[in-house]
């Protein structure tokens, strides 16, 4: 697989994060460890890893609108409700990623309720939510490239849906994935993958929520 680059569908963003690295210092195939991860042990001799984010949307006008909505939220605050869409899964050991991430969604809900003034909604059943109004933050799963048009995003809204290839295309009018459709419907910031990332390549919901709610970090630093 490494020789044939079966696992080499890296995003442009990921490649840009290694901009300072010569191409012979790392393999495009498979994964590269993140030294900026919260628990990582930093090797001061390594070249830097860049934090990469981008302005992108189905149209230039929508991309410009991301800036306008972000600035509005900076002026007035990020208002609305926080939603976590879990599946009711229980972790079966330390390597059960599905169970651990589902538990992390419930932990994130508890954290947001205890440490913030936001109205918090937790759905802990397998079907995805059917009505998600007044969104400030949404994290959930699971529908694969099948965006449900049930969200109403406030200015500055942040959200991501944990499923493979949700960012594979944000310009194709026929694309049904999360990122393209959420951007069209008013989300300000989102993230997704261009291939099969495996679940633990997504930000762990409780960690992401905890860092975001501190107010001390930019969104790309939280990510």
C-alpha atoms as a printed R data frame, in Angstrom:
    type eleno elety resid chain resno       x      y      z
1   ATOM     1    CA   UNK     A     1   0.000  0.000  0.000
2   ATOM     2    CA   UNK     A     2   2.789  2.438  0.843
3   ATOM     3    CA   UNK     A     3   4.542  1.726 -2.461
4   ATOM     4    CA   UNK     A     4   1.376  2.117 -4.515
5   ATOM     5    CA   UNK     A     5   0.091  5.146 -2.544
6   ATOM     6    CA   UNK     A     6  -3.263  3.536 -1.849
7   ATOM     7    CA   UNK     A     7  -3.459  5.667  1.303
8   ATOM     8    CA   UNK     A     8  -2.039  8.805 -0.287
9   ATOM     9    CA   UNK     A     9  -5.167 10.890 -0.846
10  ATOM    10    CA   UNK     A    10  -3.817 13.752  1.291
11  ATOM    11    CA   UNK     A    11  -5.632 17.074  1.290
12  ATOM    12    CA   UNK     A    12  -3.987 20.249  0.036
13  ATOM    13    CA   UNK     A    13  -4.340 21.606  3.584
14  ATOM    14    CA   UNK     A    14  -2.389 18.670  5.022
15  ATOM    15    CA   UNK     A    15   0.380 19.074  2.471
16  ATOM    16    CA   UNK     A    16   0.613 22.808  3.228
17  ATOM    17    CA   UNK     A    17   1.040 22.019  6.926
18  ATOM    18    CA   UNK     A    18   4.391 20.400  5.983
19  ATOM    19    CA   UNK     A    19   5.470 23.272  3.743
20  ATOM    20    CA   UNK     A    20   8.856 23.602  5.460
21  ATOM    21    CA   UNK     A    21   9.639 19.910  5.074
22  ATOM    22    CA   UNK     A    22  11.426 18.565  1.991
23  ATOM    23    CA   UNK     A    23   9.316 15.921  0.276
24  ATOM    24    CA   UNK     A    24  11.873 13.186  0.973
25  ATOM    25    CA   UNK     A    25  11.504 13.715  4.740
26  ATOM    26    CA   UNK     A    26   8.005 12.260  4.937
27  ATOM    27    CA   UNK     A    27   5.732  9.878  3.088
28  ATOM    28    CA   UNK     A    28   2.563 11.169  1.489
29  ATOM    29    CA   UNK     A    29   0.987  7.786  2.127
30  ATOM    30    CA   UNK     A    30  -0.819  7.050  5.374
31  ATOM    31    CA   UNK     A    31  -0.455  9.313  8.418
32  ATOM    32    CA   UNK     A    32   1.958 11.810  9.853
33  ATOM    33    CA   UNK     A    33   2.052 12.429 13.596
34  ATOM    34    CA   UNK     A    34   0.841 15.812 14.832
35  ATOM    35    CA   UNK     A    35   3.442 17.396 17.147
36  ATOM    36    CA   UNK     A    36   0.968 20.195 17.941
37  ATOM    37    CA   UNK     A    37  -1.481 17.760 19.519
38  ATOM    38    CA   UNK     A    38  -2.366 18.626 23.113
39  ATOM    39    CA   UNK     A    39  -0.510 15.649 24.638
40  ATOM    40    CA   UNK     A    40   2.362 15.437 22.158
41  ATOM    41    CA   UNK     A    41   5.999 15.478 23.260
42  ATOM    42    CA   UNK     A    42   7.639 18.182 21.165
43  ATOM    43    CA   UNK     A    43  11.013 17.600 19.546
44  ATOM    44    CA   UNK     A    44  12.599 21.041 19.334
45  ATOM    45    CA   UNK     A    45  14.876 19.869 16.522
46  ATOM    46    CA   UNK     A    46  11.973 19.186 14.166
47  ATOM    47    CA   UNK     A    47  10.992 21.620 11.475
48  ATOM    48    CA   UNK     A    48   7.757 23.495 12.234
49  ATOM    49    CA   UNK     A    49   4.302 22.222 11.383
50  ATOM    50    CA   UNK     A    50   2.068 24.983 10.057
51  ATOM    51    CA   UNK     A    51  -1.503 25.451 11.269
52  ATOM    52    CA   UNK     A    52  -3.543 25.581  8.059
53  ATOM    53    CA   UNK     A    53  -7.067 26.855  7.513
54  ATOM    54    CA   UNK     A    54  -8.661 28.305  4.410
55  ATOM    55    CA   UNK     A    55 -11.496 30.417  3.090
56  ATOM    56    CA   UNK     A    56 -13.454 28.230  0.695
57  ATOM    57    CA   UNK     A    57 -17.087 27.771 -0.278
58  ATOM    58    CA   UNK     A    58 -19.228 26.812 -3.270
59  ATOM    59    CA   UNK     A    59 -19.066 30.406 -4.607
60  ATOM    60    CA   UNK     A    60 -16.745 33.404 -4.100
61  ATOM    61    CA   UNK     A    61 -19.655 35.328 -2.565
62  ATOM    62    CA   UNK     A    62 -20.211 32.624  0.045
63  ATOM    63    CA   UNK     A    63 -16.482 32.554  0.815
64  ATOM    64    CA   UNK     A    64 -16.509 36.322  1.393
65  ATOM    65    CA   UNK     A    65 -19.555 35.858  3.604
66  ATOM    66    CA   UNK     A    66 -17.530 33.641  5.944
67  ATOM    67    CA   UNK     A    67 -15.422 36.675  6.810
68  ATOM    68    CA   UNK     A    68 -18.494 38.861  7.366
69  ATOM    69    CA   UNK     A    69 -20.142 36.316  9.672
70  ATOM    70    CA   UNK     A    70 -16.945 35.733 11.621
71  ATOM    71    CA   UNK     A    71 -16.481 39.471 12.172
72  ATOM    72    CA   UNK     A    72 -20.107 39.802 13.262
73  ATOM    73    CA   UNK     A    73 -19.639 37.035 15.832
74  ATOM    74    CA   UNK     A    74 -16.464 38.704 17.107
75  ATOM    75    CA   UNK     A    75 -18.423 41.938 17.637
76  ATOM    76    CA   UNK     A    76 -21.595 40.515 19.176
77  ATOM    77    CA   UNK     A    77 -20.470 37.153 20.546
78  ATOM    78    CA   UNK     A    78 -21.253 33.626 19.379
79  ATOM    79    CA   UNK     A    79 -24.923 33.289 20.234
80  ATOM    80    CA   UNK     A    80 -27.207 30.281 20.057
81  ATOM    81    CA   UNK     A    81 -27.334 26.701 21.291
82  ATOM    82    CA   UNK     A    82 -24.783 23.898 21.363
83  ATOM    83    CA   UNK     A    83 -25.743 20.523 19.898
84  ATOM    84    CA   UNK     A    84 -24.100 17.117 20.288
85  ATOM    85    CA   UNK     A    85 -25.513 14.247 18.235
86  ATOM    86    CA   UNK     A    86 -24.290 10.961 19.723
87  ATOM    87    CA   UNK     A    87 -25.456  7.419 18.934
88  ATOM    88    CA   UNK     A    88 -25.831  5.814 22.359
89  ATOM    89    CA   UNK     A    89 -22.714  3.670 21.926
90  ATOM    90    CA   UNK     A    90 -20.749  2.457 24.936
91  ATOM    91    CA   UNK     A    91 -16.979  2.036 24.787
92  ATOM    92    CA   UNK     A    92 -15.834 -1.588 24.813
93  ATOM    93    CA   UNK     A    93 -12.201 -1.192 25.791
94  ATOM    94    CA   UNK     A    94  -9.429  1.286 25.098
95  ATOM    95    CA   UNK     A    95  -9.284  0.626 21.352
96  ATOM    96    CA   UNK     A    96 -13.022  0.915 20.634
97  ATOM    97    CA   UNK     A    97 -12.775  4.256 18.817
98  ATOM    98    CA   UNK     A    98 -16.478  4.375 17.967
99  ATOM    99    CA   UNK     A    99 -17.486  3.937 21.594
100 ATOM   100    CA   UNK     A   100 -14.830  6.332 22.869
101 ATOM   101    CA   UNK     A   101 -15.823  9.099 20.469
102 ATOM   102    CA   UNK     A   102 -19.500  8.626 21.239
103 ATOM   103    CA   UNK     A   103 -18.658  8.900 24.938
104 ATOM   104    CA   UNK     A   104 -16.636 12.022 24.162
105 ATOM   105    CA   UNK     A   105 -19.770 13.642 22.702
106 ATOM   106    CA   UNK     A   106 -21.581 13.013 25.991
107 ATOM   107    CA   UNK     A   107 -18.583 14.348 27.923
108 ATOM   108    CA   UNK     A   108 -18.601 17.458 25.747
109 ATOM   109    CA   UNK     A   109 -22.279 18.019 26.529
110 ATOM   110    CA   UNK     A   110 -21.643 17.746 30.277
111 ATOM   111    CA   UNK     A   111 -18.696 20.106 30.023
112 ATOM   112    CA   UNK     A   112 -20.630 22.717 28.048
113 ATOM   113    CA   UNK     A   113 -23.538 22.574 30.499
114 ATOM   114    CA   UNK     A   114 -21.306 22.914 33.552
115 ATOM   115    CA   UNK     A   115 -18.796 25.448 32.237
116 ATOM   116    CA   UNK     A   116 -20.803 27.729 29.953
117 ATOM   117    CA   UNK     A   117 -24.082 29.613 29.830
118 ATOM   118    CA   UNK     A   118 -25.090 28.059 26.503
119 ATOM   119    CA   UNK     A   119 -28.248 26.020 26.079
120 ATOM   120    CA   UNK     A   120 -26.953 22.508 25.388
121 ATOM   121    CA   UNK     A   121 -28.824 19.757 23.555
122 ATOM   122    CA   UNK     A   122 -27.598 16.147 23.560
123 ATOM   123    CA   UNK     A   123 -29.186 13.515 21.333
124 ATOM   124    CA   UNK     A   124 -27.962 10.100 22.481
125 ATOM   125    CA   UNK     A   125 -29.864  7.900 20.024
126 ATOM   126    CA   UNK     A   126 -28.758  6.347 16.729
127 ATOM   127    CA   UNK     A   127 -30.867  8.446 14.292
128 ATOM   128    CA   UNK     A   128 -29.481 11.889 13.516
129 ATOM   129    CA   UNK     A   129 -31.292 14.963 14.827
130 ATOM   130    CA   UNK     A   130 -34.412 16.076 12.967
131 ATOM   131    CA   UNK     A   131 -34.427 19.750 14.009
132 ATOM   132    CA   UNK     A   132 -31.327 21.781 14.886
133 ATOM   133    CA   UNK     A   133 -32.208 25.497 15.137
134 ATOM   134    CA   UNK     A   134 -30.214 28.460 16.432
135 ATOM   135    CA   UNK     A   135 -26.830 26.714 16.128
136 ATOM   136    CA   UNK     A   136 -23.696 28.145 17.731
137 ATOM   137    CA   UNK     A   137 -21.802 24.822 17.799
138 ATOM   138    CA   UNK     A   138 -22.668 21.385 16.428
139 ATOM   139    CA   UNK     A   139 -20.660 18.156 16.616
140 ATOM   140    CA   UNK     A   140 -22.199 14.846 15.685
141 ATOM   141    CA   UNK     A   141 -22.535 11.775 13.466
142 ATOM   142    CA   UNK     A   142 -23.453  9.595 11.483
143 ATOM   143    CA   UNK     A   143 -24.631 10.002  7.913
144 ATOM   144    CA   UNK     A   144 -22.116  9.519  5.122
145 ATOM   145    CA   UNK     A   145 -22.209 12.323  2.535
146 ATOM   146    CA   UNK     A   146 -25.937 12.794  3.094
147 ATOM   147    CA   UNK     A   147 -26.436 16.267  4.556
148 ATOM   148    CA   UNK     A   148 -29.748 16.695  6.373
149 ATOM   149    CA   UNK     A   149 -31.203 20.154  5.790
150 ATOM   150    CA   UNK     A   150 -32.358 20.543  9.396
151 ATOM   151    CA   UNK     A   151 -29.811 23.106 10.639
152 ATOM   152    CA   UNK     A   152 -30.210 26.843 11.157
153 ATOM   153    CA   UNK     A   153 -26.785 28.422 11.700
154 ATOM   154    CA   UNK     A   154 -26.196 31.688 13.552
155 ATOM   155    CA   UNK     A   155 -23.410 34.096 12.531
156 ATOM   156    CA   UNK     A   156 -20.112 32.580 13.646
157 ATOM   157    CA   UNK     A   157 -21.527 29.059 13.917
158 ATOM   158    CA   UNK     A   158 -18.966 26.254 14.087
159 ATOM   159    CA   UNK     A   159 -19.709 22.630 13.332
160 ATOM   160    CA   UNK     A   160 -18.461 19.337 12.009
161 ATOM   161    CA   UNK     A   161 -19.998 15.979 11.183
162 ATOM   162    CA   UNK     A   162 -17.771 12.971 11.734
163 ATOM   163    CA   UNK     A   163 -17.971 10.918  8.546
164 ATOM   164    CA   UNK     A   164 -15.563 10.091  5.754
165 ATOM   165    CA   UNK     A   165 -15.019 12.388  2.762
166 ATOM   166    CA   UNK     A   166 -17.351 15.168  3.904
167 ATOM   167    CA   UNK     A   167 -14.974 17.762  2.385
168 ATOM   168    CA   UNK     A   168 -14.081 15.880 -0.785
169 ATOM   169    CA   UNK     A   169 -15.741 18.627 -2.835
170 ATOM   170    CA   UNK     A   170 -17.229 21.991 -1.852
171 ATOM   171    CA   UNK     A   171 -17.866 23.263 -5.403
172 ATOM   172    CA   UNK     A   172 -19.840 20.517 -7.167
173 ATOM   173    CA   UNK     A   173 -23.554 21.505 -7.173
174 ATOM   174    CA   UNK     A   174 -24.516 17.826 -6.881
175 ATOM   175    CA   UNK     A   175 -22.333 17.163 -3.809
176 ATOM   176    CA   UNK     A   176 -24.356 15.855 -0.845
177 ATOM   177    CA   UNK     A   177 -21.560 15.982  1.725
178 ATOM   178    CA   UNK     A   178 -21.647 17.952  4.959
179 ATOM   179    CA   UNK     A   179 -19.116 20.715  4.290
180 ATOM   180    CA   UNK     A   180 -20.423 22.027  0.966
181 ATOM   181    CA   UNK     A   181 -24.040 22.021  2.087
182 ATOM   182    CA   UNK     A   182 -23.404 23.492  5.526
183 ATOM   183    CA   UNK     A   183 -21.418 26.312  3.902
184 ATOM   184    CA   UNK     A   184 -24.293 27.016  1.523
185 ATOM   185    CA   UNK     A   185 -26.706 27.186  4.449
186 ATOM   186    CA   UNK     A   186 -24.773 29.646  6.576
187 ATOM   187    CA   UNK     A   187 -22.213 27.863  8.740
188 ATOM   188    CA   UNK     A   188 -19.147 30.026  9.358
189 ATOM   189    CA   UNK     A   189 -16.513 27.378 10.111
190 ATOM   190    CA   UNK     A   190 -16.403 23.654  9.482
191 ATOM   191    CA   UNK     A   191 -13.959 20.835  8.778
192 ATOM   192    CA   UNK     A   192 -13.940 17.530  6.993
193 ATOM   193    CA   UNK     A   193 -11.800 14.988  5.202
194 ATOM   194    CA   UNK     A   194 -11.112 14.328  1.520
195 ATOM   195    CA   UNK     A   195 -10.775 10.566  1.910
196 ATOM   196    CA   UNK     A   196 -10.931  7.912  4.623
197 ATOM   197    CA   UNK     A   197  -9.411  9.544  7.710
198 ATOM   198    CA   UNK     A   198 -10.610  6.974 10.249
199 ATOM   199    CA   UNK     A   199 -12.549  8.356 13.168
200 ATOM   200    CA   UNK     A   200  -9.599  9.258 15.388
201 ATOM   201    CA   UNK     A   201  -8.345 11.728 12.777
202 ATOM   202    CA   UNK     A   202 -11.283 13.964 13.704
203 ATOM   203    CA   UNK     A   203 -10.926 16.297 16.696
204 ATOM   204    CA   UNK     A   204 -12.129 14.493 19.794
205 ATOM   205    CA   UNK     A   205 -15.387 16.311 20.691
206 ATOM   206    CA   UNK     A   206 -14.713 16.874 24.405
207 ATOM   207    CA   UNK     A   207 -11.166 18.151 23.789
208 ATOM   208    CA   UNK     A   208 -12.316 20.385 20.933
209 ATOM   209    CA   UNK     A   209 -15.192 21.821 22.973
210 ATOM   210    CA   UNK     A   210 -13.065 22.370 26.078
211 ATOM   211    CA   UNK     A   211 -10.379 24.308 24.217
212 ATOM   212    CA   UNK     A   212 -12.923 26.297 22.210
213 ATOM   213    CA   UNK     A   213 -14.894 27.368 25.279
214 ATOM   214    CA   UNK     A   214 -11.799 28.767 27.005
215 ATOM   215    CA   UNK     A   215 -11.780 31.633 24.526
216 ATOM   216    CA   UNK     A   216  -7.970 31.604 24.605
217 ATOM   217    CA   UNK     A   217  -7.358 29.985 21.227
218 ATOM   218    CA   UNK     A   218  -8.152 30.737 17.621
219 ATOM   219    CA   UNK     A   219 -10.206 28.104 15.840
220 ATOM   220    CA   UNK     A   220  -7.242 26.738 13.902
221 ATOM   221    CA   UNK     A   221  -5.304 26.366 17.182
222 ATOM   222    CA   UNK     A   222  -8.238 24.440 18.698
223 ATOM   223    CA   UNK     A   223  -8.292 22.172 15.638
